């Protein structure tokens, strides 16, 4: 999404959610900085990710959540194409 990321992941009980989110945010920020470092003007300040995150358990609704995420991605792609967003990336 333009301003947030949807992920459906399974986290083993031996890892805390904070550990997993820190790892994902850290590794992805390093990747983006290396790949798009010359375009840092598109990122605000010194930080790629916001400080917070939202986490919820899935339980029996996994398929419904999976479909929601997939539909959101398709809708976002349509919007990006229509608005011409990120065409310079």
SULGI-V570468 format. One line per field, one symbol per residue. ss: DSSP state (H for helix, E for strand, C for the rest). Layout:
# SULGI-V570468
ss: ???
This chain:
# SULGI-V570468
ss: CCCCCCCCCCCCCCCCHHHHHHHHHHHHHHHHHHHHHHHHHHCCCCCCCCCCCCCCCCHHHHHHHHHHHHHHHHHHHHHHHHHCCCCCC
